[in-house]
Amino acid sequence: MDGSLVRTLLLGQKRVGMYHSRSRDAHWDGKNEVGEPVASDLYFSTLTAGNFTATRKMLIRK
């Protein structure tokens, strides 16, 4: 919760629609930029698409 960036996922362009499969949707595997698992903590994810931005809380508990 110190505000440092853990990882950035760049997904490129996606077609409009519902995505339910991990091979097509946006998901985070709980690892940082170098592939190490992150610690149990509260994290924030921000999704940006065009002019739309949404931030949500995620709790990682191990």
Distance bins in CASP14 RR format, pairs under 12 A and 6 or more apart:
PFRMAT RR
TARGET T0000
AUTHOR 0000-0000-0000
RMODE 2
METHOD distances of the structure
MODEL  1
1 39 0 0 0 0 0 1 0 0 0 0 0
1 41 1 0 0 1 0 0 0 0 0 0 0
1 42 1 0 1 0 0 0 0 0 0 0 0
1 43 0 0 0 0 1 0 0 0 0 0 0
1 44 0 0 0 0 1 0 0 0 0 0 0
1 57 0 0 0 0 0 1 0 0 0 0 0
1 58 0 0 0 0 0 1 0 0 0 0 0
1 59 0 0 0 0 0 1 0 0 0 0 0
1 60 0 0 0 0 0 1 0 0 0 0 0
2 39 0 0 0 0 0 1 0 0 0 0 0
2 41 0 0 0 0 1 0 0 0 0 0 0
2 42 0 0 0 0 0 1 0 0 0 0 0
2 43 0 0 0 0 0 1 0 0 0 0 0
2 44 0 0 0 0 0 1 0 0 0 0 0
3 41 0 0 0 0 0 1 0 0 0 0 0
3 42 0 0 0 0 0 1 0 0 0 0 0
3 43 0 0 0 0 1 0 0 0 0 0 0
3 44 0 0 0 0 1 0 0 0 0 0 0
3 46 0 0 0 0 0 1 0 0 0 0 0
4 32 0 0 0 0 1 0 0 0 0 0 0
4 33 0 0 0 0 0 1 0 0 0 0 0
4 38 0 0 0 0 0 1 0 0 0 0 0
4 41 0 0 0 0 0 1 0 0 0 0 0
4 43 0 0 0 0 0 1 0 0 0 0 0
4 44 0 0 0 0 0 1 0 0 0 0 0
5 32 0 0 0 0 1 0 0 0 0 0 0
5 33 0 0 0 0 1 0 0 0 0 0 0
5 38 0 0 0 0 0 1 0 0 0 0 0
5 43 0 0 0 0 0 1 0 0 0 0 0
5 44 0 0 0 0 0 1 0 0 0 0 0
5 45 0 0 0 0 0 1 0 0 0 0 0
5 46 0 0 0 0 0 1 0 0 0 0 0
6 28 0 0 0 0 1 0 0 0 0 0 0
6 29 0 0 0 0 0 1 0 0 0 0 0
6 30 0 0 0 0 1 0 0 0 0 0 0
6 31 0 0 0 0 1 0 0 0 0 0 0
6 32 1 0 1 0 0 0 0 0 0 0 0
6 33 1 0 0 1 0 0 0 0 0 0 0
6 34 0 0 0 0 0 1 0 0 0 0 0
6 35 0 0 0 0 0 1 0 0 0 0 0
6 36 0 0 0 0 0 1 0 0 0 0 0
6 37 0 0 0 0 0 1 0 0 0 0 0
6 38 1 0 0 1 0 0 0 0 0 0 0
6 39 0 0 0 0 0 1 0 0 0 0 0
6 41 0 0 0 0 1 0 0 0 0 0 0
6 42 0 0 0 0 0 1 0 0 0 0 0
6 43 1 0 0 1 0 0 0 0 0 0 0
6 44 0 0 0 0 1 0 0 0 0 0 0
6 45 0 0 0 0 1 0 0 0 0 0 0
6 46 0 0 0 0 0 1 0 0 0 0 0
6 58 0 0 0 0 0 1 0 0 0 0 0
6 60 0 0 0 0 0 1 0 0 0 0 0
7 27 0 0 0 0 0 1 0 0 0 0 0
7 28 1 0 0 1 0 0 0 0 0 0 0
7 29 0 0 0 0 1 0 0 0 0 0 0
7 30 1 0 0 1 0 0 0 0 0 0 0
7 31 1 0 0 1 0 0 0 0 0 0 0
7 32 1 0 1 0 0 0 0 0 0 0 0
7 33 1 0 1 0 0 0 0 0 0 0 0
7 34 0 0 0 0 1 0 0 0 0 0 0
7 35 0 0 0 0 1 0 0 0 0 0 0
7 36 0 0 0 0 0 1 0 0 0 0 0
7 37 0 0 0 0 0 1 0 0 0 0 0
7 38 0 0 0 0 1 0 0 0 0 0 0
7 43 0 0 0 0 1 0 0 0 0 0 0
7 45 0 0 0 0 1 0 0 0 0 0 0
7 46 0 0 0 0 0 1 0 0 0 0 0
8 26 0 0 0 0 0 1 0 0 0 0 0
8 28 0 0 0 0 0 1 0 0 0 0 0
8 32 0 0 0 0 0 1 0 0 0 0 0
8 33 1 0 0 1 0 0 0 0 0 0 0
8 45 0 0 0 0 0 1 0 0 0 0 0
8 46 0 0 0 0 1 0 0 0 0 0 0
8 47 0 0 0 0 0 1 0 0 0 0 0
8 48 0 0 0 0 0 1 0 0 0 0 0
9 25 0 0 0 0 0 1 0 0 0 0 0
9 26 1 0 0 1 0 0 0 0 0 0 0
9 27 0 0 0 0 1 0 0 0 0 0 0
9 28 1 0 0 1 0 0 0 0 0 0 0
9 29 0 0 0 0 1 0 0 0 0 0 0
9 30 0 0 0 0 0 1 0 0 0 0 0
9 31 0 0 0 0 0 1 0 0 0 0 0
9 32 0 0 0 0 0 1 0 0 0 0 0
9 33 0 0 0 0 0 1 0 0 0 0 0
9 45 0 0 0 0 1 0 0 0 0 0 0
9 46 0 0 0 0 0 1 0 0 0 0 0
9 47 0 0 0 0 1 0 0 0 0 0 0
9 48 0 0 0 0 0 1 0 0 0 0 0
10 26 0 0 0 0 0 1 0 0 0 0 0
10 48 0 0 0 0 0 1 0 0 0 0 0
11 19 0 0 0 0 0 1 0 0 0 0 0
11 24 0 0 0 0 1 0 0 0 0 0 0
11 25 0 0 0 0 1 0 0 0 0 0 0
11 26 1 0 1 0 0 0 0 0 0 0 0
11 27 0 0 0 0 1 0 0 0 0 0 0
11 28 0 0 0 0 0 1 0 0 0 0 0
11 47 0 0 0 0 1 0 0 0 0 0 0
11 48 0 0 0 0 0 1 0 0 0 0 0
11 49 0 0 0 0 1 0 0 0 0 0 0
12 26 0 0 0 0 0 1 0 0 0 0 0
12 48 0 0 0 0 0 1 0 0 0 0 0
12 49 0 0 0 0 1 0 0 0 0 0 0
12 50 0 0 0 0 0 1 0 0 0 0 0
13 49 0 0 0 0 1 0 0 0 0 0 0
13 50 0 0 0 0 0 1 0 0 0 0 0
14 24 1 0 0 1 0 0 0 0 0 0 0
14 25 0 0 0 0 1 0 0 0 0 0 0
14 26 0 0 0 0 1 0 0 0 0 0 0
14 47 0 0 0 0 0 1 0 0 0 0 0
14 49 0 0 0 0 1 0 0 0 0 0 0
14 50 0 0 0 0 0 1 0 0 0 0 0
15 24 0 0 0 0 1 0 0 0 0 0 0
16 49 0 0 0 0 0 1 0 0 0 0 0
17 24 0 0 0 0 1 0 0 0 0 0 0
17 25 0 0 0 0 0 1 0 0 0 0 0
17 49 0 0 0 0 0 1 0 0 0 0 0
18 24 0 0 0 0 1 0 0 0 0 0 0
18 25 0 0 0 0 1 0 0 0 0 0 0
19 25 1 1 0 0 0 0 0 0 0 0 0
19 26 1 0 0 1 0 0 0 0 0 0 0
19 27 0 0 0 0 1 0 0 0 0 0 0
20 26 0 0 0 0 0 1 0 0 0 0 0
20 27 0 0 0 0 0 1 0 0 0 0 0
21 27 0 0 0 0 1 0 0 0 0 0 0
22 28 0 0 0 0 0 1 0 0 0 0 0
22 29 0 0 0 0 1 0 0 0 0 0 0
25 47 0 0 0 0 0 1 0 0 0 0 0
26 45 0 0 0 0 1 0 0 0 0 0 0
26 46 0 0 0 0 0 1 0 0 0 0 0
26 47 1 0 0 1 0 0 0 0 0 0 0
26 48 0 0 0 0 0 1 0 0 0 0 0
26 49 0 0 0 0 1 0 0 0 0 0 0
26 54 0 0 0 0 0 1 0 0 0 0 0
26 56 0 0 0 0 0 1 0 0 0 0 0
27 45 0 0 0 0 0 1 0 0 0 0 0
27 47 0 0 0 0 0 1 0 0 0 0 0
27 58 0 0 0 0 0 1 0 0 0 0 0
28 35 0 0 0 0 0 1 0 0 0 0 0
28 37 0 0 0 0 0 1 0 0 0 0 0
28 38 0 0 0 0 1 0 0 0 0 0 0
28 43 0 0 0 0 1 0 0 0 0 0 0
28 44 0 0 0 0 0 1 0 0 0 0 0
28 45 1 0 0 1 0 0 0 0 0 0 0
28 46 0 0 0 0 0 1 0 0 0 0 0
28 47 0 0 0 0 0 1 0 0 0 0 0
28 56 0 0 0 0 0 1 0 0 0 0 0
28 58 1 0 0 1 0 0 0 0 0 0 0
28 60 0 0 0 0 1 0 0 0 0 0 0
29 35 0 0 0 0 1 0 0 0 0 0 0
29 36 0 0 0 0 0 1 0 0 0 0 0
29 37 0 0 0 0 1 0 0 0 0 0 0
29 38 0 0 0 0 1 0 0 0 0 0 0
29 60 0 0 0 0 0 1 0 0 0 0 0
30 36 0 0 0 0 1 0 0 0 0 0 0
30 37 1 0 0 1 0 0 0 0 0 0 0
30 38 1 0 1 0 0 0 0 0 0 0 0
30 39 0 0 0 0 0 1 0 0 0 0 0
30 40 0 0 0 0 0 1 0 0 0 0 0
30 41 0 0 0 0 0 1 0 0 0 0 0
30 43 0 0 0 0 1 0 0 0 0 0 0
30 45 0 0 0 0 0 1 0 0 0 0 0
30 58 0 0 0 0 1 0 0 0 0 0 0
30 59 0 0 0 0 0 1 0 0 0 0 0
30 60 1 0 0 1 0 0 0 0 0 0 0
30 61 0 0 0 0 0 1 0 0 0 0 0
30 62 0 0 0 0 0 1 0 0 0 0 0
31 37 1 0 1 0 0 0 0 0 0 0 0
31 38 1 0 0 1 0 0 0 0 0 0 0
31 39 0 0 0 0 0 1 0 0 0 0 0
31 43 0 0 0 0 0 1 0 0 0 0 0
31 60 0 0 0 0 0 1 0 0 0 0 0
32 38 1 0 1 0 0 0 0 0 0 0 0
32 39 0 0 0 0 1 0 0 0 0 0 0
32 41 0 0 0 0 0 1 0 0 0 0 0
32 43 0 0 0 0 0 1 0 0 0 0 0
32 60 0 0 0 0 0 1 0 0 0 0 0
37 60 0 0 0 0 1 0 0 0 0 0 0
37 62 1 0 0 1 0 0 0 0 0 0 0
38 58 0 0 0 0 0 1 0 0 0 0 0
38 59 0 0 0 0 0 1 0 0 0 0 0
38 60 1 0 0 1 0 0 0 0 0 0 0
38 61 0 0 0 0 0 1 0 0 0 0 0
38 62 0 0 0 0 1 0 0 0 0 0 0
39 59 0 0 0 0 0 1 0 0 0 0 0
39 60 1 0 0 1 0 0 0 0 0 0 0
39 61 0 0 0 0 0 1 0 0 0 0 0
39 62 1 0 0 1 0 0 0 0 0 0 0
40 58 0 0 0 0 0 1 0 0 0 0 0
40 59 0 0 0 0 1 0 0 0 0 0 0
40 60 1 0 1 0 0 0 0 0 0 0 0
40 61 1 0 1 0 0 0 0 0 0 0 0
40 62 1 0 1 0 0 0 0 0 0 0 0
41 57 0 0 0 0 0 1 0 0 0 0 0
41 58 0 0 0 0 1 0 0 0 0 0 0
41 59 1 0 0 1 0 0 0 0 0 0 0
41 60 1 0 1 0 0 0 0 0 0 0 0
41 61 0 0 0 0 1 0 0 0 0 0 0
41 62 0 0 0 0 1 0 0 0 0 0 0
42 56 0 0 0 0 0 1 0 0 0 0 0
42 57 1 0 0 1 0 0 0 0 0 0 0
42 58 1 0 0 1 0 0 0 0 0 0 0
42 59 1 0 1 0 0 0 0 0 0 0 0
42 60 1 0 0 1 0 0 0 0 0 0 0
42 61 0 0 0 0 1 0 0 0 0 0 0
43 55 0 0 0 0 0 1 0 0 0 0 0
43 56 0 0 0 0 1 0 0 0 0 0 0
43 57 1 0 0 1 0 0 0 0 0 0 0
43 58 1 0 1 0 0 0 0 0 0 0 0
43 59 1 0 0 1 0 0 0 0 0 0 0
43 60 1 0 0 1 0 0 0 0 0 0 0
43 61 0 0 0 0 0 1 0 0 0 0 0
44 54 0 0 0 0 0 1 0 0 0 0 0
44 55 1 0 1 0 0 0 0 0 0 0 0
44 56 1 0 0 1 0 0 0 0 0 0 0
44 57 1 0 1 0 0 0 0 0 0 0 0
44 58 1 0 0 1 0 0 0 0 0 0 0
44 59 0 0 0 0 0 1 0 0 0 0 0
44 60 0 0 0 0 0 1 0 0 0 0 0
45 53 0 0 0 0 0 1 0 0 0 0 0
45 54 0 0 0 0 1 0 0 0 0 0 0
45 55 1 0 0 1 0 0 0 0 0 0 0
45 56 1 0 1 0 0 0 0 0 0 0 0
45 57 0 0 0 0 1 0 0 0 0 0 0
45 58 1 0 1 0 0 0 0 0 0 0 0
45 59 0 0 0 0 0 1 0 0 0 0 0
45 60 0 0 0 0 0 1 0 0 0 0 0
46 52 0 0 0 0 0 1 0 0 0 0 0
46 53 1 0 0 1 0 0 0 0 0 0 0
46 54 1 0 0 1 0 0 0 0 0 0 0
46 55 1 0 1 0 0 0 0 0 0 0 0
46 56 0 0 0 0 1 0 0 0 0 0 0
46 57 0 0 0 0 0 1 0 0 0 0 0
46 58 0 0 0 0 0 1 0 0 0 0 0
47 53 1 0 0 1 0 0 0 0 0 0 0
47 54 1 0 1 0 0 0 0 0 0 0 0
47 55 1 0 0 1 0 0 0 0 0 0 0
47 56 1 0 0 1 0 0 0 0 0 0 0
47 58 0 0 0 0 0 1 0 0 0 0 0
48 54 0 0 0 0 1 0 0 0 0 0 0
48 55 0 0 0 0 1 0 0 0 0 0 0
END
